[in-house]
Amino acid sequence: MQKFIFIILSYCLLSLPALAMTNLNNSTPVQFSDYLGKGKWTVLEIWSHNCPACRKTMHHLSDFHAISEDYNAEVIGISLDGAEKRQQAQAFVKNQDLEFTNLLANVIEVEQFVHQHAPQAPLGTPTVMLFSPEAEFAGIIVGPVTADELIDYFDKQKKAEAAKDTL
């Protein structure tokens, strides 16, 4: 009987959807850690193809991406659409003319990642998470963010670093 229960439980566990994040363009498996702590600030934008606010405001991330090198930053998009909606997510990227890297994940794995760094934050779209060049969590903003807001944030970071250097 125990062997039968073990087989049934094993089958159930194997049939659960895998938490496998991939590169949206080529389906290569990736992990969040692949994009953090590479000596640059990381701006993670969490979005979904059917999010009206994402559709209206994603151009701000594109605008910031265009100048991100000036701020030693990299923009990464994370679609919550999951593998079953890969085509819709790819169409969103194409329609929005997004030139930064976009990943495809499911809600569960992104929610785990968000709550690991910001336990009280709700998961919604759009959401921006910021990580330092050393991969330290620096903040989260649930809701739309403009390029100007990101520029202001990074200008303050530059001033804070300059002040440290003078001490």
N, C-alpha and C positions, 0 to 999 in steps of 0.2 A: 504493500500500500504506500509506504514512504517513497519508493522508487516512482510510482505512478504520480504522486503529488509533485515530486521533484521535476518530472518530465513536463507536467502541465504548467508549473510555475516557470520553468525555463522557457517554454514556448511563449508564455504570456510576456515575459520580459523581453524576449527576442522580437516580439511583434510590436513593441512600443516604438514610436518614432524616434530615430536617433537625433541627438542634439549635435548636428553637424553643420557648422557654419562654412560657407563656401564663398569664393570670389564670384560675384554675380556674372562676370563676363565668361569665365572659362570653367566654372564649377570646381576649381581646385580647392580642396579642404584647407581651411585656415583656422587660426585661433585669435582671440582678441590680443593675446600677448605678442603676436606677430607684428602688430602695428603700434605698440607702445614702447616707450623708453629707447628710442633710436636716436637720441640726441636732439630731437625736435619736440616742440609742443604738438600734441595730437588733439584735434577737434573732431569728436565723433558725433555725427548727426544721425539720429534714429528716426526713420520715416517708414511710411507705407504707401503703396501706389494709390490707395483710395482715400488718402487723408487730404481734405480740402485745404487745410492750413499749410501742409507740406507743398502742395501744388502752387499755392500763392506765394510762398516765401523761400522756396529752395534756391531761387536765383541769388539770394543773399549769400548763401554758402559758396555758390559759384563765383560770385564777385570777390569774396574773401580768398577763395582758393587761388584766384588769379594773382594775388599779391602775397600769398602766404609765405613765400620764401623771405620776404622782407621782415617777417616776424618769426622766422625759424619755426614755422608751423606746417603741419600737414592736415588736410581735411580728408576724413574717411566717412562715407555714408554706410549706414547699416539698415537694410530693408527688413521689416518684420514680416514680409509676405510669405516666407517659407518656400520650400522647393516646389510645392504645388502651384504657386503663383509666380514662378520664375519669369515667365513670359510677360506678365503684366508689369513686374518690377523692371525688367529690361526695357519695356516700352516707356515706362516713366522716365528712366535715365535718358533714353534717347530723346523723348519729347522735351525734357528739361535741359537738354544739352549739357549734362553733367560730365565734366572731364576728370573729376577726382575719382579715386578708387571707391567702389561700392561693393559691399558684402551682402550676402543673403543669409538670413538666420530665421529662427522661429521665435515666437514671443517668449516661450519658456526660457530659452537660453539667454536671451537678452535681458529678461526680467531678473534672472539670477545674477547676471553681470552687474546690472544697475544696482540691485539691492546689496551686492557685496561692497559697493563703494558708497552708496547713499541709501541706507536702509529705510529712511522715511519717505523717499521720493516715489511718487507714483510713476508708473510707466505709461507714457502717452506719446503721441506723435504730433508735432515734432518734439524731440528732446535733444539737447546738446550736452555732451559730457566733455570736460577738458582734463587733459593729463599733461603733466610737466615733461620736460625732456628726459627725466629720470623715471618716468612711468608712474609718478605719484598722482593720485586723484586730486584735481584742483577745483572742481566745481561741476554743478549740474544746473541746467536751466530747462524746465519743462515748459514748452511753448516756443513760439517763433523767436528767432534771434536774427538781428540784422548784421550786415557786414560792418556797419559803423560801431555797433556794440562790441563786436569782436575786436575791431581795431582799437577801441578805447581800452578794452581789457588788456590787450597785449602792449599797448603804450604804457599802461600803468606797471605792467610786469617789467618792461625795459627800465623804467624810472626806478623801480624798487631794486633791481639788479645793480644799476649804476650807483645808487645810494649805498649799497653794501660794499661795492668796490672802493668807495672813498673812505670807508671806516677803517 
